[in-house]
Amino acid sequence: MTVQNNNDTIQETIHVIGGGLAGSEAAWQIANAGVHVVLHEMRPVRTTDAHRTDSLAELVCSNSFRSDDAANNAVGLLHAELRRLNSLIMRSADANQVPAGGALAVDRDGFSAAVSAALAAHPKIEIQREEIAGLPPADWQNVVIATGPLTSPALADAIRQLSGEDALAFFDAIAPIVHRDSINMDVAWFQSRYDKVGPGGNGADYLNCPMTREQYEAFVDALLAGEKTDFKEWETNTPYFDGCLPIEVMASRGRETLRHGPMKPVGLTNPRDPTVKPYAIVQLRQDNKLGTLYNIVGFQTKLKYGAQTDVLRMIPGLEKAEFARLGGLHRNTFLNSPKLLDPQLRLKAQPRLRFAGQMTGCEGYVESAGIGLLAGLFAAADAKQSSITPPPPTTALGALLGHITGGHIETIDAGPRSFQPMNINFGLFPPLASPPTKKPDGSRLRGNEKTVAKKQAISARALSDIDRWIADRLRTANAA
Ligand SMILES: Cc1cc2nc3c(=O)[nH]c(=O)nc-3n(C[C@H](O)[C@H](O)[C@H](O)COP(=O)(O)OP(=O)(O)OC[C@H]3O[C@@H](n4cnc5c(N)ncnc54)[C@H](O)[C@@H]3O)c2cc1C
């Protein structure tokens, strides 16, 4: 379908499938760019196992948008960037805030009602309550698919066939991810097993954390005692990925199981004491191109977050570990985006289809809205036959987009690795050219002060770069 706009140019209608966090934001941005949009939401005609209402942008679980501290926290920074871009999700969250300390938490019903009302009232938006139960019709030439982690099976199946991937819905095997600069390098050392160089490594690609027998025994005890999360009833039918048993399940099968699995101490020599063979070794592997994040190899776990942090900090070298993401297992639907999507979130195999939200491999309400916002801007630019450069990688939006479309490393030493969804965190940002070393009064920064100052400098750089990007876009639009 095409519609005539004010300038008498012919524009196509953009179809957004899924009225969740990402789809609602995408529709809002498209409509505000002056392009007609049809938002297709299947609820209440068909619902998911987690949604409870027919409101747009329903929050399926927590009512928190996490930290609102733009200076010190990456998700707070993302809030700030989204507000500068007239985000409907942020506007509705701010208007429905409930007290939650430094976090932005919302009255969930008020929030969803505000999003629904704004979309319904917009003259450029048409809302249709229907399931898109297969690939969108061929004459929909500009489509944003934002159907989320619980995409209906018929659509998920069609996308899976089109993408050529084996699976689209499965349990994420999420291993915890650690900030590299929080690892104690007086204990850990770099070495690949048997110094194997492999196709993409240099023989010293892994960080190794050694354990004595006593440390190993205490670690296994803590794993077995730690509090675990339960599967939800509807999760029980989804299979595990091969070879991704939680570590606590492995430990429960025998005290030596981990030592013969992810913690095997073979092919590695501790350079600090080559004569003493560690009883077990935990390995960490680089997780992003920047080398700022490392995942703990084979450590997927269903331990509750509090217990998990305590247990993982028992690992020598990780006593002060800061986690970019904790481990977990839950059902999810997402694309192998770095392989399948182009830098503007279009499916390479069929560029009329653009993806947004959790399906692309971001994780979280705010991140999903952020990628929805970008997908909306990109789709509107296509409809107006104009172009838009993505936000710089130094911004939270650019860093998230980079993780989805380019920041993942496909192979390292031991072979291919699967792409996993991720929350926004400072490890996704390019390092500072010159990290701060001194306080404003000229005295040296020490210990944690350095980390805090670094985060603040990354945030300040991001906000200045997003402002410049917005100003450049306005200049280009005014010149056109
Ligand atoms: C059980 C669960 C709990 C979660 N808890 C949290 C949490 O506490 N905090 C957090 O930050 N993140 C959480 N997440 C992760 C994630 O951030 C949210 O799921 C978020 O809502 C994702 O946004 P989205 O827009 O991509 O998908 P959604 O918000 O799920 O929106 C997708 C929409 O598409 C619709 N849809 C699906 N298929 C079709 C179709 N074929 N045709 C038309 N419409 C369709 C759905 O009805 C839904 O409205 C959770 C995820 C799950 C699965």
PDBQT file of the ligand as one rigid body, heavy atoms in Angstrom, charges set to zero:
ROOT
HETATM    1  C1  LIG A 501       9.394 -14.527  30.770  1.00  0.00    +0.000 C 
HETATM    2  C2  LIG A 501      10.230 -13.322  30.470  1.00  0.00    +0.000 A 
HETATM    3  C3  LIG A 501      10.534 -12.424  31.480  1.00  0.00    +0.000 A 
HETATM    4  C4  LIG A 501      11.297 -11.280  31.204  1.00  0.00    +0.000 A 
HETATM    5  N1  LIG A 501      11.550 -10.415  32.217  1.00  0.00    +0.000 NA
HETATM    6  C5  LIG A 501      12.221  -9.272  31.969  1.00  0.00    +0.000 A 
HETATM    7  C6  LIG A 501      12.432  -8.309  33.001  1.00  0.00    +0.000 A 
HETATM    8  O1  LIG A 501      11.997  -8.492  34.136  1.00  0.00    +0.000 OA
HETATM    9  N2  LIG A 501      13.121  -7.186  32.704  1.00  0.00    +0.000 N 
HETATM   10  C7  LIG A 501      13.595  -6.933  31.457  1.00  0.00    +0.000 A 
HETATM   11  O2  LIG A 501      14.207  -5.873  31.234  1.00  0.00    +0.000 OA
HETATM   12  N3  LIG A 501      13.442  -7.850  30.465  1.00  0.00    +0.000 NA
HETATM   13  C8  LIG A 501      12.767  -9.003  30.683  1.00  0.00    +0.000 A 
HETATM   14  N4  LIG A 501      12.593  -9.931  29.682  1.00  0.00    +0.000 N 
HETATM   15  C9  LIG A 501      13.302  -9.752  28.414  1.00  0.00    +0.000 C 
HETATM   16  C10 LIG A 501      12.764  -8.765  27.383  1.00  0.00    +0.000 C 
HETATM   17  O3  LIG A 501      13.337  -7.543  27.606  1.00  0.00    +0.000 OA
HETATM   18  C11 LIG A 501      11.319  -8.548  27.311  1.00  0.00    +0.000 C 
HETATM   19  O4  LIG A 501      10.768  -9.766  26.909  1.00  0.00    +0.000 OA
HETATM   20  C12 LIG A 501      10.897  -7.412  26.341  1.00  0.00    +0.000 C 
HETATM   21  O5  LIG A 501       9.518  -7.285  26.460  1.00  0.00    +0.000 OA
HETATM   22  C13 LIG A 501      11.300  -7.630  24.901  1.00  0.00    +0.000 C 
HETATM   23  O6  LIG A 501      10.743  -6.617  24.071  1.00  0.00    +0.000 OA
HETATM   24  P1  LIG A 501      10.238  -6.955  22.592  1.00  0.00    +0.000 P 
HETATM   25  O7  LIG A 501       9.521  -5.766  22.082  1.00  0.00    +0.000 OA
HETATM   26  O8  LIG A 501      11.353  -7.490  21.805  1.00  0.00    +0.000 OA
HETATM   27  O9  LIG A 501       9.197  -8.157  22.793  1.00  0.00    +0.000 OA
HETATM   28  P2  LIG A 501       7.760  -8.120  23.538  1.00  0.00    +0.000 P 
HETATM   29  O10 LIG A 501       7.689  -7.005  24.495  1.00  0.00    +0.000 OA
HETATM   30  O11 LIG A 501       7.514  -9.503  24.014  1.00  0.00    +0.000 OA
HETATM   31  O12 LIG A 501       6.769  -7.776  22.349  1.00  0.00    +0.000 OA
HETATM   32  C14 LIG A 501       6.511  -8.666  21.308  1.00  0.00    +0.000 C 
HETATM   33  C15 LIG A 501       5.057  -8.520  20.899  1.00  0.00    +0.000 C 
HETATM   34  O13 LIG A 501       4.847  -9.242  19.698  1.00  0.00    +0.000 OA
HETATM   35  C16 LIG A 501       3.592  -9.911  19.772  1.00  0.00    +0.000 C 
HETATM   36  N5  LIG A 501       3.646 -11.025  18.812  1.00  0.00    +0.000 N 
HETATM   37  C17 LIG A 501       4.353 -12.181  18.898  1.00  0.00    +0.000 A 
HETATM   38  N6  LIG A 501       4.205 -12.915  17.766  1.00  0.00    +0.000 NA
HETATM   39  C18 LIG A 501       3.358 -12.204  16.951  1.00  0.00    +0.000 A 
HETATM   40  C19 LIG A 501       2.834 -12.426  15.648  1.00  0.00    +0.000 A 
HETATM   41  N7  LIG A 501       3.140 -13.527  14.943  1.00  0.00    +0.000 N 
HETATM   42  N8  LIG A 501       1.989 -11.509  15.105  1.00  0.00    +0.000 NA
HETATM   43  C20 LIG A 501       1.664 -10.361  15.798  1.00  0.00    +0.000 A 
HETATM   44  N9  LIG A 501       2.145 -10.108  17.040  1.00  0.00    +0.000 NA
HETATM   45  C21 LIG A 501       3.001 -11.010  17.608  1.00  0.00    +0.000 A 
HETATM   46  C22 LIG A 501       3.471 -10.298  21.236  1.00  0.00    +0.000 C 
HETATM   47  O14 LIG A 501       2.131 -10.492  21.611  1.00  0.00    +0.000 OA
HETATM   48  C23 LIG A 501       4.104  -9.086  21.929  1.00  0.00    +0.000 C 
HETATM   49  O15 LIG A 501       3.141  -8.104  22.245  1.00  0.00    +0.000 OA
HETATM   50  C24 LIG A 501      11.814 -11.066  29.910  1.00  0.00    +0.000 A 
HETATM   51  C25 LIG A 501      11.534 -11.985  28.903  1.00  0.00    +0.000 A 
HETATM   52  C26 LIG A 501      10.747 -13.095  29.159  1.00  0.00    +0.000 A 
HETATM   53  C27 LIG A 501      10.448 -14.052  28.053  1.00  0.00    +0.000 C 
ENDROOT
TORSDOF 0
